[in-house]
Amino acid sequence: MLNDNKNFYKRLEKQLAVSSDWPSIYKFKFILKSDSLYITNLINIFNDIDADIFSKLSSSKNFTSITITAKMKSANEVIKKYKLASEIEGIISL
């Protein structure tokens, strides 16, 4: 699994380098359990940058989708945010 993650991040970094000029506006999308601790942990990852954060509860209210839009300096900075977010239990990055 760890090797799969490394390959995923390498592919993503290449795609971002080709598809965007940096700095660039980037939209992160996540789904996680509707637990205030998980949501707070995710939002805290983006406290160091100016970001617009939008959340929406699922119809069952068991999950929350979070969209974060921010001006990112590089593809590597985007990858760092995804890696930090991946440490949150049960999070799904879209």
PDB file as gemmi writes it, atoms N, CA and C in Angstrom:
CRYST1    1.000    1.000    1.000  90.00  90.00  90.00 P 1                      
ATOM      1  N   MET A   1       0.824  -1.200   0.000  1.00  0.00           N  
ATOM      2  CA  MET A   1       0.000   0.000   0.000  1.00  0.00           C  
ATOM      3  C   MET A   1       0.869   1.266   0.000  1.00  0.00           C  
ATOM      4  N   LEU A   2       1.937   1.251   0.779  1.00  0.00           N  
ATOM      5  CA  LEU A   2       2.818   2.416   0.847  1.00  0.00           C  
ATOM      6  C   LEU A   2       3.414   2.722  -0.527  1.00  0.00           C  
ATOM      7  N   ASN A   3       3.809   1.676  -1.258  1.00  0.00           N  
ATOM      8  CA  ASN A   3       4.359   1.861  -2.592  1.00  0.00           C  
ATOM      9  C   ASN A   3       3.308   2.419  -3.544  1.00  0.00           C  
ATOM     10  N   ASP A   4       2.052   1.961  -3.398  1.00  0.00           N  
ATOM     11  CA  ASP A   4       0.961   2.488  -4.215  1.00  0.00           C  
ATOM     12  C   ASP A   4       0.795   3.979  -3.986  1.00  0.00           C  
ATOM     13  N   ASN A   5       0.892   4.410  -2.717  1.00  0.00           N  
ATOM     14  CA  ASN A   5       0.774   5.834  -2.396  1.00  0.00           C  
ATOM     15  C   ASN A   5       1.893   6.635  -3.039  1.00  0.00           C  
ATOM     16  N   LYS A   6       3.122   6.120  -2.999  1.00  0.00           N  
ATOM     17  CA  LYS A   6       4.252   6.818  -3.618  1.00  0.00           C  
ATOM     18  C   LYS A   6       4.010   6.990  -5.117  1.00  0.00           C  
ATOM     19  N   ASN A   7       3.557   5.915  -5.763  1.00  0.00           N  
ATOM     20  CA  ASN A   7       3.284   5.984  -7.202  1.00  0.00           C  
ATOM     21  C   ASN A   7       2.152   6.961  -7.496  1.00  0.00           C  
ATOM     22  N   PHE A   8       1.119   6.938  -6.664  1.00  0.00           N  
ATOM     23  CA  PHE A   8      -0.006   7.857  -6.845  1.00  0.00           C  
ATOM     24  C   PHE A   8       0.478   9.303  -6.775  1.00  0.00           C  
ATOM     25  N   TYR A   9       1.261   9.636  -5.770  1.00  0.00           N  
ATOM     26  CA  TYR A   9       1.731  11.011  -5.599  1.00  0.00           C  
ATOM     27  C   TYR A   9       2.681  11.423  -6.722  1.00  0.00           C  
ATOM     28  N   LYS A  10       3.505  10.504  -7.196  1.00  0.00           N  
ATOM     29  CA  LYS A  10       4.399  10.819  -8.319  1.00  0.00           C  
ATOM     30  C   LYS A  10       3.583  11.126  -9.575  1.00  0.00           C  
ATOM     31  N   ARG A  11       2.559  10.286  -9.850  1.00  0.00           N  
ATOM     32  CA  ARG A  11       1.702  10.524 -11.018  1.00  0.00           C  
ATOM     33  C   ARG A  11       0.961  11.843 -10.891  1.00  0.00           C  
ATOM     34  N   LEU A  12       0.433  12.110  -9.705  1.00  0.00           N  
ATOM     35  CA  LEU A  12      -0.299  13.355  -9.480  1.00  0.00           C  
ATOM     36  C   LEU A  12       0.616  14.554  -9.675  1.00  0.00           C  
ATOM     37  N   GLU A  13       1.820  14.480  -9.154  1.00  0.00           N  
ATOM     38  CA  GLU A  13       2.755  15.595  -9.303  1.00  0.00           C  
ATOM     39  C   GLU A  13       3.062  15.864 -10.775  1.00  0.00           C  
ATOM     40  N   LYS A  14       3.246  14.799 -11.561  1.00  0.00           N  
ATOM     41  CA  LYS A  14       3.501  14.965 -12.995  1.00  0.00           C  
ATOM     42  C   LYS A  14       2.293  15.590 -13.699  1.00  0.00           C  
ATOM     43  N   GLN A  15       1.093  15.106 -13.359  1.00  0.00           N  
ATOM     44  CA  GLN A  15      -0.118  15.651 -13.968  1.00  0.00           C  
ATOM     45  C   GLN A  15      -0.290  17.125 -13.637  1.00  0.00           C  
ATOM     46  N   LEU A  16      -0.035  17.483 -12.388  1.00  0.00           N  
ATOM     47  CA  LEU A  16      -0.177  18.877 -11.968  1.00  0.00           C  
ATOM     48  C   LEU A  16       0.856  19.767 -12.655  1.00  0.00           C  
ATOM     49  N   ALA A  17       2.062  19.258 -12.813  1.00  0.00           N  
ATOM     50  CA  ALA A  17       3.120  20.042 -13.468  1.00  0.00           C  
ATOM     51  C   ALA A  17       2.764  20.330 -14.920  1.00  0.00           C  
ATOM     52  N   VAL A  18       2.128  19.373 -15.580  1.00  0.00           N  
ATOM     53  CA  VAL A  18       1.771  19.528 -16.990  1.00  0.00           C  
ATOM     54  C   VAL A  18       0.510  20.378 -17.162  1.00  0.00           C  
ATOM     55  N   SER A  19      -0.443  20.214 -16.268  1.00  0.00           N  
ATOM     56  CA  SER A  19      -1.758  20.828 -16.465  1.00  0.00           C  
ATOM     57  C   SER A  19      -1.895  22.246 -15.903  1.00  0.00           C  
ATOM     58  N   SER A  20      -0.953  22.679 -15.097  1.00  0.00           N  
ATOM     59  CA  SER A  20      -1.095  23.994 -14.455  1.00  0.00           C  
ATOM     60  C   SER A  20       0.197  24.774 -14.496  1.00  0.00           C  
ATOM     61  N   ASP A  21       0.050  26.101 -14.542  1.00  0.00           N  
ATOM     62  CA  ASP A  21       1.181  27.004 -14.354  1.00  0.00           C  
ATOM     63  C   ASP A  21       1.139  27.451 -12.905  1.00  0.00           C  
ATOM     64  N   TRP A  22       2.261  27.363 -12.233  1.00  0.00           N  
ATOM     65  CA  TRP A  22       2.292  27.677 -10.798  1.00  0.00           C  
ATOM     66  C   TRP A  22       2.885  29.042 -10.554  1.00  0.00           C  
ATOM     67  N   PRO A  23       2.366  29.790  -9.582  1.00  0.00           N  
ATOM     68  CA  PRO A  23       1.266  29.458  -8.675  1.00  0.00           C  
ATOM     69  C   PRO A  23      -0.073  29.390  -9.418  1.00  0.00           C  
ATOM     70  N   SER A  24      -1.004  28.634  -8.830  1.00  0.00           N  
ATOM     71  CA  SER A  24      -2.288  28.403  -9.469  1.00  0.00           C  
ATOM     72  C   SER A  24      -3.374  28.177  -8.416  1.00  0.00           C  
ATOM     73  N   ILE A  25      -4.612  28.493  -8.793  1.00  0.00           N  
ATOM     74  CA  ILE A  25      -5.749  28.190  -7.924  1.00  0.00           C  
ATOM     75  C   ILE A  25      -6.016  26.692  -8.031  1.00  0.00           C  
ATOM     76  N   TYR A  26      -6.134  26.021  -6.888  1.00  0.00           N  
ATOM     77  CA  TYR A  26      -6.366  24.580  -6.868  1.00  0.00           C  
ATOM     78  C   TYR A  26      -7.559  24.279  -5.969  1.00  0.00           C  
ATOM     79  N   LYS A  27      -8.388  23.346  -6.416  1.00  0.00           N  
ATOM     80  CA  LYS A  27      -9.569  22.962  -5.647  1.00  0.00           C  
ATOM     81  C   LYS A  27      -9.381  21.550  -5.092  1.00  0.00           C  
ATOM     82  N   PHE A  28      -9.338  21.457  -3.769  1.00  0.00           N  
ATOM     83  CA  PHE A  28      -9.256  20.177  -3.069  1.00  0.00           C  
ATOM     84  C   PHE A  28     -10.677  19.742  -2.726  1.00  0.00           C  
ATOM     85  N   LYS A  29     -10.942  18.441  -2.832  1.00  0.00           N  
ATOM     86  CA  LYS A  29     -12.243  17.916  -2.427  1.00  0.00           C  
ATOM     87  C   LYS A  29     -12.023  16.685  -1.559  1.00  0.00           C  
ATOM     88  N   PHE A  30     -12.725  16.667  -0.438  1.00  0.00           N  
ATOM     89  CA  PHE A  30     -12.593  15.567   0.514  1.00  0.00           C  
ATOM     90  C   PHE A  30     -13.976  15.146   1.005  1.00  0.00           C  
ATOM     91  N   ILE A  31     -14.079  13.883   1.385  1.00  0.00           N  
ATOM     92  CA  ILE A  31     -15.258  13.389   2.087  1.00  0.00           C  
ATOM     93  C   ILE A  31     -14.750  12.721   3.350  1.00  0.00           C  
ATOM     94  N   LEU A  32     -15.385  13.035   4.482  1.00  0.00           N  
ATOM     95  CA  LEU A  32     -14.987  12.429   5.733  1.00  0.00           C  
ATOM     96  C   LEU A  32     -16.186  12.297   6.659  1.00  0.00           C  
ATOM     97  N   LYS A  33     -15.993  11.535   7.727  1.00  0.00           N  
ATOM     98  CA  LYS A  33     -17.055  11.357   8.705  1.00  0.00           C  
ATOM     99  C   LYS A  33     -17.432  12.712   9.281  1.00  0.00           C  
ATOM    100  N   SER A  34     -18.725  12.875   9.579  1.00  0.00           N  
ATOM    101  CA  SER A  34     -19.204  14.142  10.151  1.00  0.00           C  
ATOM    102  C   SER A  34     -18.858  14.199  11.637  1.00  0.00           C  
ATOM    103  N   ASP A  35     -17.587  14.232  11.903  1.00  0.00           N  
ATOM    104  CA  ASP A  35     -17.054  14.291  13.259  1.00  0.00           C  
ATOM    105  C   ASP A  35     -16.275  15.601  13.361  1.00  0.00           C  
ATOM    106  N   SER A  36     -16.624  16.418  14.326  1.00  0.00           N  
ATOM    107  CA  SER A  36     -16.009  17.747  14.415  1.00  0.00           C  
ATOM    108  C   SER A  36     -14.490  17.673  14.545  1.00  0.00           C  
ATOM    109  N   LEU A  37     -13.966  16.647  15.194  1.00  0.00           N  
ATOM    110  CA  LEU A  37     -12.515  16.517  15.329  1.00  0.00           C  
ATOM    111  C   LEU A  37     -11.863  16.295  13.968  1.00  0.00           C  
ATOM    112  N   TYR A  38     -12.432  15.399  13.140  1.00  0.00           N  
ATOM    113  CA  TYR A  38     -11.887  15.142  11.807  1.00  0.00           C  
ATOM    114  C   TYR A  38     -11.958  16.395  10.940  1.00  0.00           C  
ATOM    115  N   ILE A  39     -13.088  17.079  10.998  1.00  0.00           N  
ATOM    116  CA  ILE A  39     -13.274  18.286  10.186  1.00  0.00           C  
ATOM    117  C   ILE A  39     -12.291  19.372  10.620  1.00  0.00           C  
ATOM    118  N   THR A  40     -12.153  19.557  11.920  1.00  0.00           N  
ATOM    119  CA  THR A  40     -11.215  20.554  12.445  1.00  0.00           C  
ATOM    120  C   THR A  40      -9.787  20.222  12.042  1.00  0.00           C  
ATOM    121  N   ASN A  41      -9.423  18.942  12.123  1.00  0.00           N  
ATOM    122  CA  ASN A  41      -8.068  18.538  11.728  1.00  0.00           C  
ATOM    123  C   ASN A  41      -7.806  18.850  10.259  1.00  0.00           C  
ATOM    124  N   LEU A  42      -8.798  18.607   9.411  1.00  0.00           N  
ATOM    125  CA  LEU A  42      -8.630  18.905   7.986  1.00  0.00           C  
ATOM    126  C   LEU A  42      -8.483  20.406   7.763  1.00  0.00           C  
ATOM    127  N   ILE A  43      -9.340  21.188   8.354  1.00  0.00           N  
ATOM    128  CA  ILE A  43      -9.283  22.644   8.179  1.00  0.00           C  
ATOM    129  C   ILE A  43      -7.952  23.202   8.694  1.00  0.00           C  
ATOM    130  N   ASN A  44      -7.442  22.645   9.790  1.00  0.00           N  
ATOM    131  CA  ASN A  44      -6.172  23.116  10.349  1.00  0.00           C  
ATOM    132  C   ASN A  44      -4.998  22.912   9.397  1.00  0.00           C  
ATOM    133  N   ILE A  45      -5.088  21.916   8.529  1.00  0.00           N  
ATOM    134  CA  ILE A  45      -4.026  21.681   7.545  1.00  0.00           C  
ATOM    135  C   ILE A  45      -3.879  22.879   6.611  1.00  0.00           C  
ATOM    136  N   PHE A  46      -4.968  23.612   6.424  1.00  0.00           N  
ATOM    137  CA  PHE A  46      -4.973  24.738   5.487  1.00  0.00           C  
ATOM    138  C   PHE A  46      -4.913  26.103   6.198  1.00  0.00           C  
ATOM    139  N   ASN A  47      -4.657  26.105   7.503  1.00  0.00           N  
ATOM    140  CA  ASN A  47      -4.602  27.364   8.264  1.00  0.00           C  
ATOM    141  C   ASN A  47      -3.461  28.279   7.836  1.00  0.00           C  
ATOM    142  N   ASP A  48      -2.420  27.716   7.249  1.00  0.00           N  
ATOM    143  CA  ASP A  48      -1.252  28.519   6.896  1.00  0.00           C  
ATOM    144  C   ASP A  48      -1.380  29.227   5.552  1.00  0.00           C  
ATOM    145  N   ILE A  49      -2.509  29.014   4.865  1.00  0.00           N  
ATOM    146  CA  ILE A  49      -2.716  29.666   3.569  1.00  0.00           C  
ATOM    147  C   ILE A  49      -4.106  30.292   3.538  1.00  0.00           C  
ATOM    148  N   ASP A  50      -4.283  31.237   2.637  1.00  0.00           N  
ATOM    149  CA  ASP A  50      -5.589  31.864   2.449  1.00  0.00           C  
ATOM    150  C   ASP A  50      -6.436  30.923   1.601  1.00  0.00           C  
ATOM    151  N   ALA A  51      -7.461  30.326   2.213  1.00  0.00           N  
ATOM    152  CA  ALA A  51      -8.270  29.333   1.512  1.00  0.00           C  
ATOM    153  C   ALA A  51      -9.750  29.582   1.744  1.00  0.00           C  
ATOM    154  N   ASP A  52     -10.539  29.304   0.719  1.00  0.00           N  
ATOM    155  CA  ASP A  52     -11.994  29.321   0.842  1.00  0.00           C  
ATOM    156  C   ASP A  52     -12.427  27.893   1.130  1.00  0.00           C  
ATOM    157  N   ILE A  53     -13.203  27.724   2.208  1.00  0.00           N  
ATOM    158  CA  ILE A  53     -13.604  26.396   2.638  1.00  0.00           C  
ATOM    159  C   ILE A  53     -15.126  26.313   2.655  1.00  0.00           C  
ATOM    160  N   PHE A  54     -15.635  25.293   1.988  1.00  0.00           N  
ATOM    161  CA  PHE A  54     -17.075  25.065   1.910  1.00  0.00           C  
ATOM    162  C   PHE A  54     -17.349  23.632   2.348  1.00  0.00           C  
ATOM    163  N   SER A  55     -18.353  23.460   3.192  1.00  0.00           N  
ATOM    164  CA  SER A  55     -18.706  22.103   3.639  1.00  0.00           C  
ATOM    165  C   SER A  55     -20.186  21.840   3.405  1.00  0.00           C  
ATOM    166  N   LYS A  56     -20.494  20.559   3.207  1.00  0.00           N  
ATOM    167  CA  LYS A  56     -21.880  20.155   2.987  1.00  0.00           C  
ATOM    168  C   LYS A  56     -22.108  18.795   3.624  1.00  0.00           C  
ATOM    169  N   LEU A  57     -23.154  18.686   4.429  1.00  0.00           N  
ATOM    170  CA  LEU A  57     -23.515  17.425   5.055  1.00  0.00           C  
ATOM    171  C   LEU A  57     -24.203  16.509   4.053  1.00  0.00           C  
ATOM    172  N   SER A  58     -23.950  15.219   4.177  1.00  0.00           N  
ATOM    173  CA  SER A  58     -24.675  14.249   3.353  1.00  0.00           C  
ATOM    174  C   SER A  58     -26.117  14.178   3.853  1.00  0.00           C  
ATOM    175  N   SER A  59     -26.990  13.589   3.051  1.00  0.00           N  
ATOM    176  CA  SER A  59     -28.401  13.507   3.447  1.00  0.00           C  
ATOM    177  C   SER A  59     -28.578  12.702   4.734  1.00  0.00           C  
ATOM    178  N   SER A  60     -27.701  11.727   4.957  1.00  0.00           N  
ATOM    179  CA  SER A  60     -27.773  10.935   6.194  1.00  0.00           C  
ATOM    180  C   SER A  60     -27.103  11.644   7.369  1.00  0.00           C  
ATOM    181  N   LYS A  61     -26.381  12.720   7.080  1.00  0.00           N  
ATOM    182  CA  LYS A  61     -25.619  13.504   8.063  1.00  0.00           C  
ATOM    183  C   LYS A  61     -24.458  12.723   8.688  1.00  0.00           C  
ATOM    184  N   ASN A  62     -24.139  11.569   8.104  1.00  0.00           N  
ATOM    185  CA  ASN A  62     -23.016  10.776   8.603  1.00  0.00           C  
ATOM    186  C   ASN A  62     -21.681  11.215   8.015  1.00  0.00           C  
ATOM    187  N   PHE A  63     -21.736  11.868   6.853  1.00  0.00           N  
ATOM    188  CA  PHE A  63     -20.524  12.296   6.175  1.00  0.00           C  
ATOM    189  C   PHE A  63     -20.623  13.766   5.794  1.00  0.00           C  
ATOM    190  N   THR A  64     -19.460  14.388   5.642  1.00  0.00           N  
ATOM    191  CA  THR A  64     -19.378  15.786   5.225  1.00  0.00           C  
ATOM    192  C   THR A  64     -18.419  15.880   4.055  1.00  0.00           C  
ATOM    193  N   SER A  65     -18.839  16.612   3.020  1.00  0.00           N  
ATOM    194  CA  SER A  65     -17.913  16.891   1.922  1.00  0.00           C  
ATOM    195  C   SER A  65     -17.330  18.280   2.169  1.00  0.00           C  
ATOM    196  N   ILE A  66     -16.049  18.376   1.971  1.00  0.00           N  
ATOM    197  CA  ILE A  66     -15.324  19.636   2.182  1.00  0.00           C  
ATOM    198  C   ILE A  66     -14.630  19.998   0.877  1.00  0.00           C  
ATOM    199  N   THR A  67     -14.868  21.205   0.397  1.00  0.00           N  
ATOM    200  CA  THR A  67     -14.173  21.731  -0.773  1.00  0.00           C  
ATOM    201  C   THR A  67     -13.329  22.908  -0.306  1.00  0.00           C  
ATOM    202  N   ILE A  68     -12.058  22.856  -0.646  1.00  0.00           N  
ATOM    203  CA  ILE A  68     -11.127  23.910  -0.246  1.00  0.00           C  
ATOM    204  C   ILE A  68     -10.462  24.447  -1.509  1.00  0.00           C  
ATOM    205  N   THR A  69     -10.602  25.733  -1.734  1.00  0.00           N  
ATOM    206  CA  THR A  69      -9.998  26.379  -2.896  1.00  0.00           C  
ATOM    207  C   THR A  69      -8.942  27.360  -2.395  1.00  0.00           C  
ATOM    208  N   ALA A  70      -7.740  27.225  -2.948  1.00  0.00           N  
ATOM    209  CA  ALA A  70      -6.649  28.086  -2.496  1.00  0.00           C  
ATOM    210  C   ALA A  70      -5.634  28.284  -3.608  1.00  0.00           C  
ATOM    211  N   LYS A  71      -4.920  29.395  -3.541  1.00  0.00           N  
ATOM    212  CA  LYS A  71      -3.819  29.641  -4.473  1.00  0.00           C  
ATOM    213  C   LYS A  71      -2.603  28.884  -3.935  1.00  0.00           C  
ATOM    214  N   MET A  72      -2.162  27.909  -4.705  1.00  0.00           N  
ATOM    215  CA  MET A  72      -1.047  27.074  -4.285  1.00  0.00           C  
ATOM    216  C   MET A  72       0.201  27.471  -5.072  1.00  0.00           C  
ATOM    217  N   LYS A  73       1.351  27.405  -4.425  1.00  0.00           N  
ATOM    218  CA  LYS A  73       2.604  27.842  -5.033  1.00  0.00           C  
ATOM    219  C   LYS A  73       3.168  26.843  -6.032  1.00  0.00           C  
ATOM    220  N   SER A  74       2.911  25.546  -5.784  1.00  0.00           N  
ATOM    221  CA  SER A  74       3.514  24.517  -6.640  1.00  0.00           C  
ATOM    222  C   SER A  74       2.748  23.210  -6.524  1.00  0.00           C  
ATOM    223  N   ALA A  75       3.032  22.310  -7.462  1.00  0.00           N  
ATOM    224  CA  ALA A  75       2.444  20.967  -7.402  1.00  0.00           C  
ATOM    225  C   ALA A  75       2.898  20.271  -6.126  1.00  0.00           C  
ATOM    226  N   ASN A  76       4.134  20.498  -5.735  1.00  0.00           N  
ATOM    227  CA  ASN A  76       4.670  19.876  -4.525  1.00  0.00           C  
ATOM    228  C   ASN A  76       3.898  20.329  -3.282  1.00  0.00           C  
ATOM    229  N   GLU A  77       3.486  21.581  -3.252  1.00  0.00           N  
ATOM    230  CA  GLU A  77       2.703  22.090  -2.120  1.00  0.00           C  
ATOM    231  C   GLU A  77       1.333  21.402  -2.070  1.00  0.00           C  
ATOM    232  N   VAL A  78       0.732  21.157  -3.214  1.00  0.00           N  
ATOM    233  CA  VAL A  78      -0.550  20.445  -3.282  1.00  0.00           C  
ATOM    234  C   VAL A  78      -0.377  19.033  -2.719  1.00  0.00           C  
ATOM    235  N   ILE A  79       0.683  18.349  -3.136  1.00  0.00           N  
ATOM    236  CA  ILE A  79       0.964  16.990  -2.681  1.00  0.00           C  
ATOM    237  C   ILE A  79       1.135  16.963  -1.164  1.00  0.00           C  
ATOM    238  N   LYS A  80       1.839  17.938  -0.611  1.00  0.00           N  
ATOM    239  CA  LYS A  80       2.046  17.996   0.843  1.00  0.00           C  
ATOM    240  C   LYS A  80       0.713  18.078   1.581  1.00  0.00           C  
ATOM    241  N   LYS A  81      -0.208  18.874   1.064  1.00  0.00           N  
ATOM    242  CA  LYS A  81      -1.525  19.004   1.707  1.00  0.00           C  
ATOM    243  C   LYS A  81      -2.286  17.679   1.647  1.00  0.00           C  
ATOM    244  N   TYR A  82      -2.245  17.017   0.489  1.00  0.00           N  
ATOM    245  CA  TYR A  82      -2.908  15.716   0.363  1.00  0.00           C  
ATOM    246  C   TYR A  82      -2.311  14.697   1.327  1.00  0.00           C  
ATOM    247  N   LYS A  83      -0.991  14.690   1.470  1.00  0.00           N  
ATOM    248  CA  LYS A  83      -0.338  13.744   2.379  1.00  0.00           C  
ATOM    249  C   LYS A  83      -0.760  14.002   3.819  1.00  0.00           C  
ATOM    250  N   LEU A  84      -0.814  15.266   4.221  1.00  0.00           N  
ATOM    251  CA  LEU A  84      -1.251  15.589   5.575  1.00  0.00           C  
ATOM    252  C   LEU A  84      -2.709  15.167   5.789  1.00  0.00           C  
ATOM    253  N   ALA A  85      -3.548  15.432   4.802  1.00  0.00           N  
ATOM    254  CA  ALA A  85      -4.963  15.066   4.914  1.00  0.00           C  
ATOM    255  C   ALA A  85      -5.145  13.555   4.984  1.00  0.00           C  
ATOM    256  N   SER A  86      -4.285  12.804   4.298  1.00  0.00           N  
ATOM    257  CA  SER A  86      -4.426  11.343   4.273  1.00  0.00           C  
ATOM    258  C   SER A  86      -4.239  10.706   5.641  1.00  0.00           C  
ATOM    259  N   GLU A  87      -3.689  11.451   6.586  1.00  0.00           N  
ATOM    260  CA  GLU A  87      -3.498  10.938   7.942  1.00  0.00           C  
ATOM    261  C   GLU A  87      -4.792  10.954   8.757  1.00  0.00           C  
ATOM    262  N   ILE A  88      -5.823  11.621   8.254  1.00  0.00           N  
ATOM    263  CA  ILE A  88      -7.107  11.677   8.954  1.00  0.00           C  
ATOM    264  C   ILE A  88      -7.858  10.374   8.678  1.00  0.00           C  
ATOM    265  N   GLU A  89      -8.283   9.736   9.733  1.00  0.00           N  
ATOM    266  CA  GLU A  89      -8.942   8.428   9.612  1.00  0.00           C  
ATOM    267  C   GLU A  89     -10.175   8.486   8.704  1.00  0.00           C  
ATOM    268  N   GLY A  90     -10.194   7.594   7.718  1.00  0.00           N  
ATOM    269  CA  GLY A  90     -11.355   7.425   6.870  1.00  0.00           C  
ATOM    270  C   GLY A  90     -11.568   8.488   5.803  1.00  0.00           C  
ATOM    271  N   ILE A  91     -10.646   9.426   5.664  1.00  0.00           N  
ATOM    272  CA  ILE A  91     -10.836  10.511   4.691  1.00  0.00           C  
ATOM    273  C   ILE A  91     -10.723   9.971   3.261  1.00  0.00           C  
ATOM    274  N   ILE A  92     -11.529  10.522   2.378  1.00  0.00           N  
ATOM    275  CA  ILE A  92     -11.470  10.198   0.957  1.00  0.00           C  
ATOM    276  C   ILE A  92     -11.118  11.483   0.207  1.00  0.00           C  
ATOM    277  N   SER A  93     -10.046  11.436  -0.562  1.00  0.00           N  
ATOM    278  CA  SER A  93      -9.640  12.586  -1.372  1.00  0.00           C  
ATOM    279  C   SER A  93     -10.155  12.371  -2.781  1.00  0.00           C  
ATOM    280  N   LEU A  94     -10.808  13.403  -3.342  1.00  0.00           N  
ATOM    281  CA  LEU A  94     -11.348  13.289  -4.689  1.00  0.00           C  
ATOM    282  C   LEU A  94     -10.545  14.144  -5.650  1.00  0.00           C  
TER     283      LEU A  94                                                      
END                                                                             
